[in-house]
Amino acid sequence: MATGKSAPKKSDNDAAEAKPKSRLLLIVLILVIVLGAGGAAAWYFLVFKAEPAAHGAKPAAPVAEAAAPPVFLPMEAFTVNLQPEDGERFLQTTLTLQVSNQEQVEIIKTYLPHVRSRLLLLLSSKKPSEILTVDGKNKLAQEIIDIFKQPFVPQGPTVNVLSVLFTSFVVQ
């Protein structure tokens, strides 16, 4: 009774041909997705990251341009007698002052006799044992910086000394 035609069956050869085609299609699809993602990432990093100002972001300020160059003022050599501990000792030193700007250099040059007098009084008040160690030299440098925080004349300007650099330091 069943005289009707049944659906044609696929042969084993047709099924074997369909599998490689679907695998090939899957590989091509994955390859297109990976290449598309790589292209999008390359575009993002080359275009967006290379030109932040063009896309509304503020450009990073170069560090080298932001910092002003240091201003140094070498001082003439100082030779002073030190406070006696075990006989006569003296200090011969040369130092360089680092200041914030050229205007500070001009103030120091204007008041140079006051500066030298204060430095000579400070240096001659030291004992050799106080200034022979690294800590002693650092403390002396800080005391020199403190000298410049006081005006040289009443209601006069003060000087902003950033650091004191010893370029020569001999105790005999």
Secondary structure, 3 states (H helix, E strand, C coil): CCCCCCCCCCCHHHHHHHHHHHHHHHHHHHHHHHHHHHHHHHHHHHHHCCCCHHHCCCCCCCHHHHCCCCEEEECCCEEEECCCCCCCCEEEEEEEEEECCHHHHHHHHHCHHHHHHHHHHHHHCCCHHHHCCHHHHHHHHHHHHHHHCCCCCCCCCCCCEEEEEEEEEEEC
